């Protein structure tokens, strides 16, 4: 079971869409959330300290966020809260980030129009003689090799050779 958190606020910048080394889309942007409370003694609404948090979105969500969310728009983000610690100039820092599972506009503050994303047809999968998906790993591993362990990590090679020797 995973624990999710939800934040409501405004996008402080345009989502930045990029690709990982494996070709997966990832978008990131920041959200500012300023809670307001009514101060009965003063008879007015007061702002509490603003929370700024980075939101990361992956794959299809990343593409949809990059096409839909713009700076200043009110959003609701649900995801896994992540804490990251790092050191810079001998000073330790802690940052928080939400790994989003869902992002949408806050409809209490405006309207929006939904458009279903068209990702096109899925690629065809080649089948072997038994009707199972064919092993085409040679295609993305760079072709067949005479050496059975070529291109594999050394520890995997060692494990495979040890197992074969038994």
N, C-alpha and C positions, 0 to 999 in steps of 0.2 A: 504494500500500500504506500502511496506517496502523498505527501502533504502539499497542498496547493495554497497559494495566497493570491489575493486580488487587490489591485491598486487602481484607484480612479484619479485622473489628473489630466494635465495637458502635455502634448508632445512638445518638447523644447527645441527639437531640430527635425530635419527631414531624415527619414530612415536611410541608412547607408547600406546598400545592397552589394554584396561581394560573393565570391565563390571560394570554397575551400579547395585544397589540393586534390580532393577526390571529386570535385565538381558539384558539391552540394551548395545550394543557395543559403546564405545567412544574412540577415538584416539586423541592424542594431540602431536603437535610438534611445533618447532619454525622456523620462516622464517626470514632471514636477507635480507634486500633490501637496496642496496647502489646506489643512483642515481649518474650518471656521467654527467658532463657538460663540454663543450668545452670552455676553457678560451682563448679567442682570443688574449689577451695581452701577455699571456705566450706562446701561440701557442701549447697548449697541453690539453689533457683531464685530469680533476681533479675529484676526488671522493668527494661527499658531505657526511655529517654524515649518518651513517648506522642506519636504523630503524630495531629493533628486535621486532617481534610480535608473540604471541602464537596463534596457530590455533587449534580449536577444531572441530572434525568431529563426527557425530553421526550415529548409526545404520549401514546400508549397506555401506555408504560412509566411515565410520571408518574402516570397514573390508578391503575395497578396498585400502584405503590409506596405511594401515599397510602392505599390501602385495605388494604395488607398489612404494612407495616413500622411498628413502634412503638418508642418510646424504650426503650433498654436491650437490644433484641434483637440477637443476633449475625447479622451479614450478610457477604456476599461481594459485592464490587462490581467489575465489569470495565468499563473505559472508557478514553477518551482523557485523558491528563494535560494540563491547561492551566495555564500560568503567567500571572498578571495582575500588572501593576505599576501602582501609583497613588501619588499624592502627597496628603498631608493635613497641613496646618499646616507646610508646607515640609519635611516629612519623607517620604522615599520608602519605600514598603512593597512587598513582594512576597507574593502569596498564590497558593496552588495549589488547583486544583479538578479533579474528575474529571467529565467529560461522559460519563455512564454509557450503556453499550449493553446491560448486563445487571445485574440485582440479584436476589439470592436470599438465603434464610436459610442460615446455616452449619449444615448437618446433622450435623457432628461434635459439636455442642453441644446438639442437641435435635431434635424432630420437627416436621413441619408437614403441612398438608393442602392439596393443590393444587386450585384451582377455575378452570376455563377462563373467561375473561372473555367476557361476552355483550355485544357492541357493537350488536346489532340488524342488520337488513338494510341493505345499501348503498342509497343513494338512486338512483332510476332516472335514466338519462342520456338526454336527448332526442336523437334522430337527425335528420339532415337528409335531403334527397331522395336522396343518394348512400349513405346508410347510415352516415355518419360522425358522430361527436359534433357536435351543433349548437353554433354559437358563440352563447353566451348572455351574453357579456361586457357587453352593455348593461344587463343585470339588476343586476350588482354594480358597474358604473361609474356608475350613477345615471341610466340612460336615454339615448336617442339625443339628439344635439345637432346643430344646424345647422352649428356650427363643428366641422370635422373634428378639431381638435387640443384641444378643450375638456377640461380636467381632466388633461392629460398634462404631465409635467415639461417645462420650457422647453427643455432641451438635446435632448430627444426630438423636440419640435416642430421645432426648428431643423434637426436631422438629417433629419427626414422632408421638410421643405420643400426642403432642399438637394438631396435625392435626387430629389424630384419635378421639380425644375427642370432636371435633366440630360437 
